[in-house]
Amino acid sequence: MACYLSHLECTECGKMLPADKLIGVSRCCGKVLFARYDLEELGSNLDRDRLAERPGDMWRFAELLPLADAADAISLGEGGTPLLHLRKLGAMLGLRRLFIKDEGVNPTGTFKARGIAAAISKACELGATGFTLPSAGNAAGAALAYCARGGMKLQVFMPRDAPESNKKECCLAGAQLNLVDGLIGEAGRLSAAVAKEHGFFDLATLKEPYRAEGKKTMGMEVALQLGWTLPDLIIYPTGGGTGLIGMHKGFEELLALGWVEGRMPRFASIQSSGCQPIVKAFAAGRSVAEPWLDVQTAIDGLRVPSAFADYLILRVLRESGGTAVAVDDTETVGAMYELAATEGIIACPEGAATLVGCKRLIDDGMIDADETVVLMNTGSGYKYMHLVGE
């Protein structure tokens, strides 16, 4: 399979950078870098229908991924997750086409596998010898698995009160786990410092160009699973926002290629009421979010008081005609029970939060009965049994 990666582009000023060296953020603005592809050449050489004939993991989209040779991917079979029609819940909510993208069946049980697989594979191709990573838990679980698979060193920096299951994952695979007194921001500062000291590559959320490339395949799969049509609304639990940003980017590429029917979906960002910087910034009409100072949530993936790519998250919400909603932790845990009891889906709390957000949007008259709505369940609820009663 040919590689169509062309260059990297600063998401702030648009400056182009070569994609042949290890790099984190843009040198010009210190912002997120996007991988860009020669879509004209790709479109002339590849028929979209060939993709459906390939093995079902995320590497079926190899021409829209950054590796020079997809055969060199460090892979555990990530991607190819089901898009499930929620018929019973949809009937209860008055939605005929309510779906959930169940990322809990990925390796290590979460959508983090996609982004980490792409990032580590590309970094290794470019000569990385070891990695650091700040994580609230699930990204660490994915990184340790893929570093073990690729024979690479890894140091993880994780808040001390992260779920025990995530800490044990790190111990299981032999990664060096550093517990941090503080939240993900403090973990990120330590990760960056150690990476610089030891010559490792820092995999922090959107501080390198390729985790978003793996995450965008969630959206590409949704389009393929819907018969190359785009949904009307995607409801996404937002911490660092890589998946939301990545899916939007992937949809832009599919539209540019002329491979999909419909228009760009609206995106709804769901956050916890105890940590809602994006919700507040969106409501206030701001282009960036102020750090959330008093974080009060038990939903680990939503405990991100300051997202590095806040400007991109807010840009996606506004350009897509979307919105941002805060939900209560108690309602979120209740939605875990509801998804399991009604549809048999053991969702992580972050994924369950999208169901709560969906109900709120219905109450606010923001969803029509005939629209195609996709909830993003970002991981398996089996990692969160500490939130479930006896």
C-alpha positions in Angstrom: 0.0 0.0 0.0 1.4 3.4 -0.9 2.0 6.1 1.6 0.4 9.5 0.8 1.6 11.4 3.9 2.7 14.8 2.5 3.7 17.1 5.4 2.7 18.4 8.8 0.7 21.6 9.3 0.5 23.9 12.2 -3.2 24.2 13.2 -2.6 27.8 14.4 -0.9 29.5 11.5 -0.9 26.9 8.7 2.8 26.7 8.3 4.0 23.4 6.7 6.7 21.3 8.2 8.4 18.1 6.9 7.1 14.8 8.2 10.4 12.9 8.1 11.6 13.6 11.6 10.4 13.1 15.2 8.5 16.2 16.3 6.0 17.2 19.0 4.3 20.5 18.6 4.8 23.1 15.9 8.0 25.1 16.2 6.3 28.3 15.0 3.4 28.5 17.4 3.9 25.7 19.9 0.5 24.3 18.8 -1.0 21.0 17.5 0.4 19.6 14.3 -1.8 17.8 11.8 -0.6 15.2 9.3 -1.6 16.1 5.8 -2.0 13.8 2.8 -1.9 14.1 -1.0 -5.6 13.4 -1.3 -5.8 14.2 -5.0 -3.3 11.4 -5.8 -4.8 9.1 -3.2 -8.2 9.5 -4.7 -7.0 8.8 -8.2 -5.3 5.6 -7.1 -7.7 4.0 -4.6 -11.3 3.0 -4.9 -13.1 3.4 -1.6 -14.9 0.1 -2.1 -11.6 -1.8 -1.9 -11.4 -0.8 1.8 -14.4 -2.9 2.7 -12.6 -6.0 1.3 -9.6 -5.6 3.6 -9.1 -7.0 7.1 -11.3 -5.2 9.5 -8.8 -3.4 11.8 -8.0 0.3 11.6 -5.1 -0.4 9.1 -7.7 -1.0 6.4 -7.4 2.8 6.1 -3.6 2.6 5.6 -3.4 5.1 2.8 -4.9 7.7 5.2 -2.5 6.8 8.0 1.0 8.1 8.4 3.2 4.9 8.1 5.4 4.5 5.1 4.5 0.8 5.1 1.5 -0.4 7.0 3.2 -3.8 7.3 5.5 -2.3 9.8 2.7 -1.2 12.1 3.0 -2.2 15.8 -0.5 -3.7 16.0 -2.7 -5.8 18.3 -5.7 -5.8 16.0 -7.1 -2.4 17.1 -10.1 -0.9 15.4 -13.0 -2.7 13.6 -15.3 -2.1 16.6 -19.1 -2.5 16.2 -21.6 0.2 15.5 -24.6 -1.0 17.4 -28.2 0.1 16.7 -29.8 1.0 20.1 -33.3 0.0 19.1 -34.8 -0.3 22.6 -33.2 2.9 24.0 -33.9 4.7 20.8 -37.6 3.8 21.0 -37.7 5.0 24.6 -36.1 8.3 23.6 -38.0 8.8 20.4 -35.0 8.3 18.1 -35.3 5.9 15.2 -31.6 5.9 14.4 -29.7 5.9 17.6 -26.3 4.1 17.5 -23.4 3.5 19.8 -19.8 3.0 18.6 -18.4 0.5 21.1 -14.7 1.0 21.5 -14.6 -1.2 24.6 -13.7 -4.2 22.5 -10.4 -2.7 21.4 -7.1 -4.1 22.7 -6.6 -3.0 26.4 -10.3 -2.2 26.4 -10.4 1.4 25.2 -10.2 3.6 22.1 -6.8 4.7 23.3 -5.4 1.7 21.4 -6.0 3.3 18.1 -4.1 6.6 18.8 -1.3 4.9 20.6 -0.8 2.3 17.9 -0.5 5.0 15.2 1.7 7.2 17.3 4.1 4.5 18.5 4.3 2.9 15.1 5.2 6.2 13.4 7.6 7.3 16.1 9.5 4.0 15.9 9.7 4.4 12.1 11.3 7.8 12.7 13.8 6.4 15.2 12.3 6.7 18.7 14.1 4.6 21.3 11.7 5.1 24.2 8.6 7.0 25.3 7.1 8.9 28.2 3.4 9.4 28.6 1.1 11.3 31.1 -2.2 9.5 31.5 -5.3 9.4 33.6 -5.1 5.6 33.1 -6.3 4.2 29.9 -3.7 5.7 27.6 -1.1 4.2 29.8 -2.7 0.8 29.5 -2.6 1.1 25.7 1.0 2.5 25.6 2.4 -0.3 27.8 0.9 -2.9 25.5 2.2 -1.4 22.3 5.6 -0.6 23.7 5.8 -4.2 25.0 4.8 -5.4 21.5 7.4 -3.2 19.9 10.1 -3.9 22.4 10.3 -0.2 23.5 11.0 1.4 26.8 8.1 3.4 28.5 7.8 5.6 31.5 4.2 6.4 32.6 3.2 9.4 34.8 -0.2 8.9 36.3 -2.3 10.6 39.1 -2.0 8.7 42.3 -5.7 8.3 42.6 -6.2 6.8 39.1 -8.1 3.5 39.0 -6.3 0.5 40.5 -6.9 -1.5 37.3 -4.9 1.0 35.3 -2.0 0.9 37.7 -2.0 -2.9 37.7 -1.9 -2.9 33.9 1.4 -1.0 34.0 2.8 -3.4 36.5 1.7 -6.4 34.5 3.6 -5.3 31.4 6.7 -4.0 33.2 6.3 -0.3 32.4 7.9 2.1 34.8 5.0 3.7 36.6 5.4 7.1 38.3 2.5 8.1 40.5 1.9 11.8 40.7 0.4 13.9 43.4 -2.0 16.0 41.3 -4.0 15.8 38.1 -3.1 15.1 34.5 -1.5 18.5 34.1 1.2 17.8 36.7 1.7 14.3 35.1 2.2 16.0 31.8 4.9 18.4 33.1 6.9 15.5 34.6 6.5 13.4 31.5 7.9 16.2 29.3 10.8 16.8 31.7 11.8 13.1 31.8 11.5 12.8 28.0 13.9 15.7 27.6 16.3 14.4 30.1 16.5 10.8 28.7 16.0 11.5 25.0 12.6 9.8 25.0 9.6 10.8 22.9 6.7 12.3 24.8 3.3 10.9 23.7 1.2 13.4 25.6 -2.3 14.1 24.1 -2.0 16.1 20.9 1.5 17.2 21.7 2.6 14.9 18.8 0.9 14.6 15.4 -0.2 11.0 15.1 -2.4 9.9 18.0 -5.2 11.9 16.3 -4.6 9.9 13.1 -5.4 6.6 14.8 -8.4 8.2 16.5 -9.8 9.5 13.2 -10.4 5.9 12.1 -13.3 5.7 14.5 -15.2 8.2 12.3 -14.1 6.6 9.1 -15.4 3.3 10.4 -18.7 4.9 11.3 -19.0 6.2 7.7 -18.2 2.8 6.2 -20.6 1.0 8.6 -23.4 3.4 7.6 -22.9 2.6 4.0 -20.5 5.6 3.3 -23.0 8.1 4.7 -22.2 10.5 7.5 -24.3 10.6 10.7 -26.1 13.8 11.7 -24.7 14.0 15.2 -21.8 12.5 17.2 -22.0 12.8 20.9 -18.5 12.5 22.4 -17.1 12.5 26.0 -14.5 15.2 26.1 -11.3 15.2 28.2 -8.3 16.0 26.0 -10.5 15.8 22.9 -8.2 13.8 20.6 -11.0 11.6 19.3 -13.4 14.5 18.6 -10.7 16.4 16.8 -9.5 13.3 14.9 -12.9 12.2 13.8 -13.6 15.7 12.4 -10.3 15.6 10.5 -11.1 12.2 9.2 -14.5 13.3 8.0 -13.0 16.3 6.3 -10.6 14.0 4.4 -13.5 11.6 3.3 -15.5 14.6 2.1 -12.6 16.0 0.2 -12.1 12.6 -1.5 -15.8 12.5 -2.4 -16.2 9.1 -0.6 -19.2 9.9 1.6 -22.7 11.2 1.3 -24.0 13.9 3.5 -22.4 16.8 5.3 -20.1 17.2 8.3 -21.8 15.9 11.4 -22.6 18.1 14.3 -20.4 17.3 17.3 -21.7 17.5 20.9 -19.0 17.6 23.6 -20.0 16.0 26.9 -18.1 16.9 30.1 -18.7 16.4 33.8 -20.4 19.2 35.8 -17.4 18.9 38.1 -14.9 19.6 35.3 -16.4 21.5 32.4 -13.9 24.0 30.9 -15.0 23.4 27.3 -18.7 23.7 28.2 -18.1 27.0 29.9 -15.9 28.4 27.1 -18.4 27.4 24.5 -21.3 29.0 26.3 -19.3 32.2 26.7 -18.3 32.3 23.1 -14.6 32.0 23.8 -12.0 30.5 21.4 -10.0 29.0 24.3 -11.0 27.6 27.7 -9.9 28.8 31.1 -8.5 26.0 33.3 -11.0 24.5 35.6 -9.7 25.1 39.1 -11.9 23.0 41.4 -12.1 19.6 39.8 -14.8 17.4 41.4 -15.5 14.3 39.3 -15.0 10.5 39.7 -15.0 10.1 35.9 -11.3 9.7 35.3 -11.3 10.4 31.5 -13.2 13.6 32.1 -10.8 14.9 34.7 -8.9 17.2 32.3 -9.0 20.8 33.7 -7.1 22.3 30.8 -7.0 20.6 27.4 -3.9 21.5 25.3 -6.1 21.5 22.2 -9.0 23.5 23.6 -9.0 25.9 20.7 -9.4 23.0 18.2 -12.2 21.4 20.2 -14.1 24.7 20.3 -13.4 25.2 16.7 -14.9 21.8 15.8 -18.0 22.4 17.9 -18.7 25.8 16.3 -17.8 24.9 12.7 -20.0 21.8 12.8 -23.0 23.6 14.4 -22.5 21.5 17.5 -22.7 22.2 21.3 -21.3 21.3 24.7 -23.1 19.9 27.7 -22.2 19.2 31.3 -23.7 16.1 33.0 -23.7 15.0 36.6 -21.6 12.0 37.9 -24.6 10.4 39.5 -26.6 10.5 36.3 -23.6 9.1 34.4 -23.2 6.1 36.6 -26.9 5.5 36.4 -26.5 5.5 32.6 -23.9 2.7 32.9 -26.7 0.6 34.5 -29.2 1.7 31.9 -27.0 0.7 28.9 -26.2 -2.6 30.5 -29.8 -3.5 31.5 -31.4 -2.2 28.3 -29.0 -3.0 25.5 -26.4 -5.3 27.1 -23.5 -2.9 26.7 -21.0 -2.7 29.5 -19.9 0.9 28.9 -17.3 3.0 30.6 -18.6 6.0 32.5 -17.3 8.4 29.9 -19.3 6.5 27.3 -22.3 6.4 29.5 -22.1 10.2 29.9 -23.0 10.5 26.2 -26.4 8.9 26.9 -27.1 11.4 29.6 -26.0 14.2 27.2 -28.2 12.8 24.5 -31.2 13.0 26.8 -30.4 16.6 27.6 -30.1 17.5 23.9 -33.5 15.8 23.2 -35.1 17.8 26.1 -33.6 21.0 24.6 -35.1 20.2 21.2 -31.7 19.8 19.5 -32.2 16.3 18.0 -34.9 15.4 15.5 -36.5 12.0 15.6 -35.2 10.9 12.2 -31.6 12.0 12.6 -28.8 9.5 12.8 -27.1 9.9 16.2 -23.9 8.1 17.3 -22.9 7.9 20.9 -19.2 7.2 21.4 -18.5 4.6 24.1 -14.8 5.1 24.5 -14.0 2.0 26.6 -15.1 -1.1 28.6 -17.0 -0.7 31.8 -15.2 -3.7 33.2 -12.3 -1.3 34.1 -14.7 0.7 36.3 -16.3 -1.8 38.5 -15.3 0.3 41.5 -18.2 2.6 40.5 -20.8 -0.2 40.5 -22.5 -1.2 43.8 -22.9 -4.6 45.2 
